[in-house]
Amino acid sequence: MLEIKNLHAQVEGKEILKGLDLMIRPGEVHSIMGPNGSGKSTLAQVLAGRETYGVTQGQVLIDSKDLLDMAPDERAAAGLFLAFQYPVEIPGVSTTQFLKTSLNAIRKARSQKELDAVEFLKLVREKIKLLEMKDDLLKRSVNEGFSGGEKKRFEVFQMALLEPKLAILDETDSGLDIDALRIVAAGVNALRDKQRSFLVITHYQRLLNYIVPDYVHVLLNGRIVRSGGKELALDLEKRGYGWLEQEVGEPIATA
Amino acid sequence: MTTLMTSTNADTFLGHLEELKRRSAAPGWLAELRERGLAQYRELGLPKPHDEEWRYTRIDAIAKGKFELVGTKPKSILRAERDLKGFTLDTAGPRLVFVDGCLAPALCRLEAGRGVRVSSLAEAIGGEGDFIGQHLGQYIDITADAFGALNLAFLEDGAVVHVSKRTAVEEPIHLLFVSTAGASPAVSHPHNLIVVEEGAKATVIEDYVSLGEDANFTNAVTELVVGDEAEVEHYLLERESARSLNVSTLRVQQGRQSSFSSHSVLLGGALVRNNVHPVLAGEGSWSLLNGLYVIAGTQHVDNHMRVEHAAAHCDSRQFYRGVLADQASAIFSGRIIVHRGAQKTDAKQNSSSLLLSPDAQTNTKPQLEIYADDVKCTHGATVGQIDEEAIFYLRSRGISEASARGLLIHAFAGESLERMKVAAVRELTERQLLTKLPLGDLVGQVL
């Protein structure tokens, strides 16, 4: 599904990712944990195609195709989805217009029939229940005036609508209270199946109680220094990241 | 004929005086009005580059242009409804059509409901001189306005709309000014008079269009009276050719508890000066100046607002938005004058522009003149580029870069559209906008 080989990336001349390797197979849920500044969000942005990050070395394949060669919108069409840590407010663009444009662009790229207004609305109504969001959201501008929790739920709602092959959740749990976290997690879990893969980036183990991963990786200073099962996350919760720094002999990057 | 030489160049406009006199006999009061305009124009002359009211706007194209005065008979170029294709409005309301400054009766729809009269000024001068004489030229302030003075000097035709007391006109009244390309550029000085009496309600659309690539100069003045408790929406649509020159002055006189909105949608023209000048003369009146310009190439738009609070408890709002591509340039000059005694004035002004090119330019000049002590006046201006964070967000959802840019530009302009109440006008404006906005075709596909 997704194969990352020796990925190096920098921003403004500063190297953030320093040789990252990761393999995600269909249906797997991987979690990446790490302290602030370890490169978690950079990885998410690089995978989504953010141009401010320069890839200096390495390769990323999605379904054996070169992901780094694709524009951000082509990556979305290829099945990649990023739930943003900080969703962007877009005044004047209605949520409905945004979702319909997005969905139809992706359907078109996948050679599926574009949906008309009625079909689109039916689909939206069905998915919106999943995230326990209100219909009036459709009349508002994208993310404008949304609370932190609403923004995160809206990200997952978009994911449910666009049905990606690989979804990356970039600290989707940050700023969520326990009820919102439960809703978001339920939304994600409803999408889990044998084909769809997830990369869950988080600072805290808490989210992983709700979205149980198959694999947990620890990112330190731009590289994955430890991989394991879900019990690794519990270990980190108890002991913090300090002991890993000792073991791998590298200082933990600071935010 | 004697033409006064105000400078080394002979004034092309004064050269038309003889022709005006020859073809258009005026009753005494009208001759006086023309004379007043002419005297003032001779005194002022055309604005010079150092003139504060014209800073940043070069009028060489007007001052050095050679224009013919438009005739009194329309060219036969427009005869049938289908000739107006693209310029019509999807409503059944009254319509006046002028082609190169001359009334085109075959294209007009003069039948209006009870209490509403729509006619040409030339006709009204002959027929109901008293009513016209009472209002015409009474509101426009030409003390420092050369173009206004010039317009008065050449007062001959235009549109007259008269809505009687407590009459609600549901359908918008469409005043369509069609400019065609002749052998040489022409100048017209249309003067419109709109009187909406006490408690009445009306929507008037002043619409300037081009049939070809003309380089005509339109020097228009509209005097609009909003009676006590009356409600008027005025639209100015500028969609002339990219070579047209247009100076439009809207002077509004507002009565007690009246409500007035001016919506300017400026898309065409090489040089456009848009003067909007409401005087809130009756207590408790309300005024909205909403504007949107979308320009490219070397187009220049100069929005010149002058909002006068002359009575207490009045509110005014100014919202102007502009999208500028290529080497286009724009000015927003917003003057708020609060006269002595206009207590509890609440005046707000905001202008923002979106620059799509490093060569596009915009100047903003807010001016507050306050002679009362219990007032609230604020102004704000923003100039910015497209938000690249938003572009990335949209692209990450599968939307192409071009569509994403188109959506954001449209969203920026859309805020102005939302303030327009009349659906038919909003739709027309939306259509016009999509043809003019960069990447508008892509947006049109997804709307």
Interface residues (C-beta under 8 A of the other chain):
Chain A: A48 G49 R50 E51 A71 P72 D73 R75 A76 A77 F81 L82 F84 P87 V88 E89 I90 P91 G92 V93 Q97 F98 K100 T101 S102 L103 N104 A105 I106 A109 S141 Q158 L162
Chain B: D387 E389 A390 F392 Y393 L394 R395 S396 R397 G398 I399 S400 E401 S403 A404 L407 L408 H410 A411 F412 G414 E415 V446 L447
